Amino acid sequence: MPRGKGKKEAMVHVNLRLPIHVLAYFQQLPSYTVEMRKVLEEYVKQQDRDESQQGRLMMIDTLREELTNRNEEAKDWYSKNEVDNKV
């Protein structure tokens, strides 16, 4: 939730269990909690981008399949009507 106009969203405090080597890596940094937060936020943003891209690709595949089906139906209709008109 934004705390004011143009302000950052309020944060929630969580306890997190990490392997010791992961914590040791981040503790080498000047502000390790900020760096951990950046990594997690970027991961979530990337997942959102991936899901969005995957959704677009699925929509394109669905449209392609629908067009292929319609094209086949049109060919069948045309062939049938072409034969009917010749008889």
N, C-alpha and C positions, 0 to 999 in steps of 0.2 A: 504494500500500500504506500502510495506517495505520502510523504510527511508534509509537503507543502508544494506550492507551485514551482515546478522545475527542479524539485528535490528528488533524491534517490529514494527508492522504496525502502520501507522499514525491513530489517532483517530479523530472523528468528534464530535463537541460540539452540544448537543441537550438540549432543555428545556423540562422538564418533570414535569407534575403535579402528585402529590402523596397525598394520604390521610395523614393527620397530624400525625397519630399514626405510620405510616410507616416511615416517615421522622424522627420522634422523636426516633424511634428504632435505625436507622442507625446513627443518630447524637451522640449517646452514644459511638460509636466506634472511635478510634483514627483518622482514615482517612475514613470518611463515604462514600465519592464518590468512593474510591478504592473498598470498600466492596460492594457497590451497583453494580459496574461494574463486580466484581467477580461473584455475584449472577446471574446477567443477562447473562454473558458469559457461566457460567455452565449450566444455563437453556437451552440456545441455543444448547450447545454441547449435552445435554441429549436428546433434541428433535431430533437432527441429528442422534444420536445413535438409538433412538426409531424408527425413520422413516426407517433407514437402516435395523434394525431388522424386522420391519413390511414388508418392501420390500422383504427381504429374505424369510419370512414366506409366503408371497403371491406367490412368485416364486415357492416355494416348493409345495404349494397347487395346483398351475397351472400344475406343472409337474406331481403331483400325479393324478390329474384329467385326464391329457392327457394319462398317462400310463394305467389308468383304462379303458379309452375309447379304446385305442389300444388293450388292453387285451381282451375286449369284442368283438372287431372286429375280432381278431385272433381266438377266440373261435367260433364265428359264421362261419368264413371261414373254420375252421377245421371241424366243424360239417357238413357243407354243402358238403365239398369235401370228407369227410369220407362216407357220404351217397351216393354221386355220384360214388365213387369208388366201393362201395358194390353192386350197381345195375348193 
